Amino acid sequence: MAIIEILASVTVVSLISLIGILFVGVNDSIMKRLIFALLGFATGALMGGALLHMLPEALEEFGPSSFQYTVIGIVSFFVMEKFLYWRHCHDGVCPVHSFVYLNLVGDGLHNLIDGMIIAASFLHSGELGLTATIAVILHEIPQELGDFGVLVYGGLSKARALLLNFISALTAVLGSLIAYYAAFYVQEAVFKLIPFAAGGFLYIAATDLMPELHKRSSPRDSFTQLFTVVAGISIMSALKNLLTVI
């Protein structure tokens, strides 16, 4: 029965990646304004997720060595972005911004970890598994909204952004199966992947998304940026407090 509960839970979590479907019918002029707001929201959500959720969890389980893996994550994402730029950009022109692919990689790693955590929790007890699933759902909703905005802003169509975001989310299923069949062997690897993914999120937020926000600097745009970035961080902070209670 545990494997059925695990697969049902990670399937629900993966389907949250399709939350961007709420914006499919929105016309282009309104969508442009929404995407700009979602870009700021994604910046705050990525930083909040990395610094308020992932790193504290890694430090609790893995200690100060977590910072080493965070640095490795930052450097690795820098190298990946350089490769993607060389591969897809010519004369400084990119049909799709390289941070789109970085975001998919980072989100895929994050979802893989979530799947492992859910499976490990269910293997301990059904109650703990359900609690872990609710916790993952709560932090996935704001993050997936931001991810959709990043993908569309980066040059993908709404339909393609939904599809790739969903494929990235399916790594949660893979993670749950790995944890279920090799729980003893993957535990330490999970603790190393968490700070690595956190480093990737920090890199994307600081070097890719923030510079995009600076391209619009009118007083109105600046206020929108500040509000949405703070909103993203605040929601992640509120979720941290809520999950502590749960």
KOLBA-716125 format. One record per residue (C-alpha): x, y, z; residue in one letter; residue number from 1. Coordinates in nm, 4 decimals, padded with zeros to 6 digits. Each point is the difference from the previous one (the first is absolute). Example, Ala and Ser with C-alpha at 12.3 -4.5 7.8 and 13.67 -1.06 7.14 Angstrom:
<tivos>
TIVO         u         v         w  res    n
TIVO   01.2300  -00.4500   00.7800    a    1
TIVO   00.1370   00.3440  -00.0660    s    2
</tivos>
This chain:
<tivos>
TIVO         u         v         w  res    n
TIVO   00.0000   00.0000   00.0000    m    1
TIVO   00.2903   00.2401   00.0662    a    2
TIVO   00.1033   00.0158  -00.3655    i    3
TIVO  -00.3582   00.0840  -00.1035    i    4
TIVO  -00.0185   00.2826   00.2538    e    5
TIVO   00.3407   00.1278  -00.1087    i    6
TIVO  -00.0821   00.0015  -00.3724    l    7
TIVO  -00.3399   00.1612   00.0596    a    8
TIVO   00.1602   00.2754   00.2071    s    9
TIVO   00.2816   00.0823  -00.2442    v   10
TIVO  -00.2477  -00.0030  -00.2902    t   11
TIVO  -00.2089   00.2664   00.1738    v   12
TIVO   00.3138   00.2009   00.0697    v   13
TIVO   00.1097  -00.0277  -00.3656    s   14
TIVO  -00.3386   00.1211  -00.1259    l   15
TIVO   00.0499   00.3273   00.1897    i   16
TIVO   00.2534   00.0922  -00.2698    s   17
TIVO  -00.2983   00.0538  -00.2326    l   18
TIVO  -00.1276   00.2900   00.2111    i   19
TIVO   00.1135   00.2327  -00.2792    g   20
TIVO  -00.3008  -00.1215  -00.1985    i   21
TIVO  -00.1936   00.2701   00.1869    l   22
TIVO   00.1733   00.2550  -00.2247    f   23
TIVO  -00.0438  -00.1753  -00.3360    v   24
TIVO  -00.3114   00.1988  -00.0920    g   25
TIVO   00.1426   00.3363   00.1029    v   26
TIVO   00.0600   00.2410  -00.2908    n   27
TIVO   00.3553   00.1004  -00.0890    d   28
TIVO  -00.0065   00.3577   00.1332    s   29
TIVO  -00.1193  -00.1081   00.3444    i   30
TIVO   00.2299  -00.3018  -00.0113    m   31
TIVO   00.3057   00.2229  -00.0478    k   32
TIVO  -00.0821   00.1895   00.3190    r   33
TIVO  -00.0697  -00.3221   00.1881    l   34
TIVO   00.3252  -00.1578  -00.1189    i   35
TIVO   00.1974   00.3005   00.1218    f   36
TIVO  -00.1656  -00.0339   00.3418    a   37
TIVO   00.0593  -00.3757   00.0031    l   38
TIVO   00.3664   00.0578  -00.0834    l   39
TIVO   00.0443   00.2065   00.3168    g   40
TIVO  -00.2047  -00.2522   00.1962    f   41
TIVO   00.2171  -00.2849  -00.1314    a   42
TIVO   00.3159   00.1864   00.1052    t   43
TIVO  -00.1254   00.0298   00.3569    g   44
TIVO  -00.1402  -00.3541   00.0079    a   45
TIVO   00.3275  -00.1522  -00.1216    l   46
TIVO   00.2061   00.1923   00.2552    m   47
TIVO  -00.2486  -00.0729   00.2778    g   48
TIVO  -00.0218  -00.3671  -00.0920    g   49
TIVO   00.3785  -00.0362  -00.0034    a   50
TIVO   00.0831   00.2033   00.3110    l   51
TIVO  -00.3047  -00.0666   00.2185    l   52
TIVO  -00.0891  -00.3598  -00.0892    h   53
TIVO   00.2730  -00.1958  -00.1760    m   54
TIVO   00.3192   00.1229   00.1695    l   55
TIVO  -00.1346  -00.0178   00.3580    p   56
TIVO  -00.1217  -00.3551  -00.0696    e   57
TIVO   00.3387  -00.0980  -00.1427    a   58
TIVO   00.1869   00.1593   00.2920    l   59
TIVO  -00.2144  -00.1862   00.2495    e   60
TIVO   00.0749  -00.3349  -00.1621    e   61
TIVO   00.3421   00.0497  -00.1573    f   62
TIVO   00.1663   00.2800   00.1979    g   63
TIVO   00.2293   00.2821  -00.1227    p   64
TIVO   00.1179  -00.2131  -00.2925    s   65
TIVO  -00.3310   00.0984  -00.1640    s   66
TIVO   00.1550   00.3351  -00.0934    f   67
TIVO   00.2643  -00.1789  -00.2056    q   68
TIVO  -00.2694  -00.1688  -00.2062    y   69
TIVO  -00.1814   00.3337  -00.0348    t   70
TIVO   00.3162   00.1523  -00.1488    v   71
TIVO   00.0393  -00.3033  -00.2267    i   72
TIVO  -00.3604   00.0526  -00.1111    g   73
TIVO   00.0621   00.3671  -00.0830    i   74
TIVO   00.3160  -00.0791  -00.1991    v   75
TIVO  -00.1676  -00.2944  -00.1762    s   76
TIVO  -00.2925   00.2143  -00.1133    f   77
TIVO   00.2445   00.2650  -00.1222    f   78
TIVO   00.1775  -00.2627  -00.2121    v   79
TIVO  -00.3325  -00.1348  -00.1294    m   80
TIVO  -00.1121   00.3471  -00.0996    e   81
TIVO   00.3259   00.0627  -00.1850    k   82
TIVO  -00.0460  -00.3262  -00.1906    f   83
TIVO  -00.3615   00.0833  -00.0827    l   84
TIVO   00.1015   00.3457  -00.1190    y   85
TIVO   00.2676  -00.1415  -00.2298    w   86
TIVO  -00.2404  -00.2673  -00.1234    r   87
TIVO  -00.3141   00.2058  -00.0614    h   88
TIVO   00.1090   00.3628  -00.0422    c   89
TIVO   00.1716   00.1457  -00.3053    h   90
TIVO   00.1259   00.3593  -00.0216    d   91
TIVO  -00.1582   00.0689   00.3375    g   92
TIVO  -00.3492  -00.0946  -00.1205    v   93
TIVO  -00.1845  -00.2751   00.1897    c   94
TIVO  -00.3377  -00.1246  -00.1280    p   95
TIVO  -00.0602  -00.1317   00.3521    v   96
TIVO   00.1877   00.1440   00.2978    h   97
TIVO   00.2465  -00.2443   00.1553    s   98
TIVO  -00.1535   00.0532   00.3455    f   99
TIVO  -00.3096  -00.1833  -00.1264    v  100
TIVO   00.1996  -00.3223  -00.0215    y  101
TIVO   00.1762   00.0710   00.3288    l  102
TIVO  -00.3347   00.0481   00.1697    n  103
TIVO  -00.1248  -00.3320  -00.1361    l  104
TIVO   00.3147  -00.1781   00.1224    v  105
TIVO  -00.0203   00.1606   00.3445    g  106
TIVO  -00.3707  -00.0695   00.0317    d  107
TIVO   00.0519  -00.3577  -00.1168    g  108
TIVO   00.2588  -00.0565   00.2732    l  109
TIVO  -00.2282   00.1602   00.2562    h  110
TIVO  -00.2930  -00.2206  -00.1018    n  111
TIVO   00.2228  -00.3086   00.0045    l  112
TIVO   00.0883   00.0827   00.3605    i  113
TIVO  -00.3656   00.0615   00.0879    d  114
TIVO  -00.0909  -00.3433  -00.1376    g  115
TIVO   00.2742  -00.1614   00.2093    m  116
TIVO  -00.1155   00.1823   00.3126    i  117
TIVO  -00.3639  -00.1027  -00.0516    i  118
TIVO   00.0938  -00.3652  -00.0565    a  119
TIVO   00.2297  -00.0093   00.3024    a  120
TIVO  -00.2740   00.1541   00.2150    s  121
TIVO  -00.2604  -00.2559  -00.1075    f  122
TIVO   00.2456  -00.2825   00.0678    l  123
TIVO   00.0198   00.1289   00.3570    h  124
TIVO  -00.3769   00.0379   00.0453    s  125
TIVO  -00.3119   00.0924  -00.1955    g  126
TIVO  -00.0636   00.3020   00.2232    e  127
TIVO   00.3505   00.1375  -00.0523    l  128
TIVO  -00.0317  -00.0631  -00.3739    g  129
TIVO  -00.3236   00.1963  -00.0198    l  130
TIVO   00.1548   00.2856   00.1979    t  131
TIVO   00.2999   00.0080  -00.2332    a  132
TIVO  -00.2288   00.0025  -00.3053    t  133
TIVO  -00.1997   00.2960   00.1326    i  134
TIVO   00.3235   00.1825   00.0777    a  135
TIVO   00.1318  -00.0560  -00.3529    v  136
TIVO  -00.3294   00.1120  -00.1569    i  137
TIVO   00.0008   00.3225   00.2028    l  138
TIVO   00.3438   00.1059  -00.1184    h  139
TIVO  -00.0488  -00.1269  -00.3561    e  140
TIVO  -00.3013   00.2217  -00.0805    i  141
TIVO   00.1800   00.3381   00.0210    p  142
TIVO   00.3187  -00.1420  -00.1499    q  143
TIVO  -00.1757  -00.1524  -00.3024    e  144
TIVO  -00.1826   00.3272  -00.0649    l  145
TIVO   00.3348   00.1768  -00.0063    g  146
TIVO   00.1556  -00.2715  -00.2164    d  147
TIVO  -00.2732   00.0375  -00.2612    f  148
TIVO   00.0624   00.3737  -00.0132    g  149
TIVO   00.3748  -00.0542  -00.0443    v  150
TIVO  -00.0479  -00.2485  -00.2856    l  151
TIVO  -00.2406   00.2229  -00.1918    v  152
TIVO   00.2131   00.3092   00.0571    y  153
TIVO   00.3020  -00.1959  -00.1214    g  154
TIVO  -00.1561  -00.0592  -00.3416    g  155
TIVO  -00.2177  -00.3101   00.0261    l  156
TIVO  -00.3633  -00.0082  -00.1089    s  157
TIVO  -00.2558  -00.0570   00.2761    k  158
TIVO  -00.0688  -00.3540  -00.1230    a  159
TIVO   00.3691  -00.0912  -00.0189    r  160
TIVO   00.0656   00.1558   00.3409    a  161
TIVO  -00.2781  -00.2131   00.1505    l  162
TIVO   00.1292  -00.3156  -00.1674    l  163
TIVO   00.3646   00.0441   00.1004    l  164
TIVO  -00.0937   00.1060   00.3523    n  165
TIVO  -00.2111  -00.3159   00.0334    f  166
TIVO   00.2825  -00.2201  -00.1331    i  167
TIVO   00.2343   00.1618   00.2515    s  168
TIVO  -00.2533  -00.0698   00.2753    a  169
TIVO  -00.0137  -00.3705  -00.0895    l  170
TIVO   00.3479  -00.0433   00.1461    t  171
TIVO  -00.1872  -00.0162   00.3321    a  172
TIVO  -00.1355  -00.3390  -00.1119    v  173
TIVO   00.3515  -00.1148  -00.0865    l  174
TIVO   00.1291   00.1221   00.3353    g  175
TIVO  -00.2730  -00.1839   00.1888    s  176
TIVO   00.0783  -00.3282  -00.1784    l  177
TIVO   00.3735   00.0380   00.0670    i  178
TIVO  -00.0652   00.0668   00.3686    a  179
TIVO  -00.2479  -00.2886   00.0263    y  180
TIVO   00.2276  -00.2615  -00.1508    y  181
TIVO   00.3331   00.1284   00.1315    a  182
TIVO  -00.0904   00.1958   00.3127    a  183
TIVO   00.3106  -00.0924   00.1953    f  184
TIVO   00.2425   00.0907  -00.2780    y  185
TIVO  -00.1486   00.3319  -00.1140    v  186
TIVO  -00.0453   00.1712   00.3382    q  187
TIVO   00.3393   00.1718   00.0025    e  188
TIVO  -00.0293   00.0901  -00.3683    a  189
TIVO  -00.3275   00.1812   00.0693    v  190
TIVO   00.1643   00.2153   00.2668    f  191
TIVO   00.2699   00.0968  -00.2509    k  192
TIVO  -00.2459   00.0742  -00.2805    l  193
TIVO  -00.2034   00.2403   00.2145    i  194
TIVO   00.2770   00.2630   00.0480    p  195
TIVO   00.1176  -00.0594  -00.3600    f  196
TIVO  -00.3480   00.0866  -00.1318    a  197
TIVO  -00.0160   00.2953   00.2409    a  198
TIVO   00.3209   00.1346  -00.1560    g  199
TIVO  -00.1578  -00.0347  -00.3425    g  200
TIVO  -00.3084   00.1946   00.1062    f  201
TIVO   00.2123   00.2775   00.1503    l  202
TIVO   00.2024   00.0213  -00.3209    y  203
TIVO  -00.3109   00.0262  -00.2192    i  204
TIVO  -00.1606   00.2650   00.2235    a  205
TIVO   00.3114   00.2156   00.0414    a  206
TIVO   00.1661  -00.0199  -00.3426    t  207
TIVO  -00.2877  -00.0594  -00.2423    d  208
TIVO  -00.3297   00.1275   00.1386    l  209
TIVO   00.1122   00.3106   00.1893    m  210
TIVO   00.1843   00.1447  -00.3035    p  211
TIVO  -00.3204  -00.0490  -00.2016    e  212
TIVO  -00.1903   00.2007   00.2609    l  213
TIVO   00.2538   00.2829  -00.0279    h  214
TIVO  -00.0824   00.0395  -00.3696    k  215
TIVO  -00.3159   00.1856   00.1052    r  216
TIVO   00.0685   00.2829   00.2425    s  217
TIVO  -00.2973   00.2391  -00.0020    s  218
TIVO  -00.1378   00.0865   00.3467    p  219
TIVO  -00.3099  -00.2122  -00.0642    r  220
TIVO   00.2020  -00.2980  -00.1231    d  221
TIVO   00.2465   00.0331   00.2871    s  222
TIVO  -00.2835  -00.0051   00.2530    f  223
TIVO  -00.1496  -00.3074  -00.1695    t  224
TIVO   00.3383  -00.1724   00.0100    q  225
TIVO   00.0533   00.0759   00.3681    l  226
TIVO  -00.3523  -00.1075   00.0916    f  227
TIVO   00.0111  -00.3294  -00.1920    t  228
TIVO   00.3516  -00.0960   00.1161    v  229
TIVO  -00.0942   00.0671   00.3627    v  230
TIVO  -00.3284  -00.1880  -00.0538    a  231
TIVO   00.1892  -00.3052  -00.1247    g  232
TIVO   00.2354   00.0044   00.2993    i  233
TIVO  -00.2843   00.0693   00.2443    s  234
TIVO  -00.2121  -00.2891  -00.1235    i  235
TIVO   00.2942  -00.2380   00.0330    m  236
TIVO   00.0635   00.1364   00.3495    s  237
TIVO  -00.3675  -00.0454   00.0961    a  238
TIVO   00.0054  -00.3535  -00.1369    l  239
TIVO   00.3098  -00.0706   00.2084    k  240
TIVO  -00.1887   00.1016   00.3146    n  241
TIVO  -00.3103  -00.1953  -00.1068    l  242
TIVO   00.1990  -00.3147  -00.0739    l  243
TIVO   00.1663   00.0283   00.3416    t  244
TIVO  -00.3455  -00.0127   00.1582    v  245
TIVO  -00.1039  -00.2938  -00.2179    i  246
</tivos>
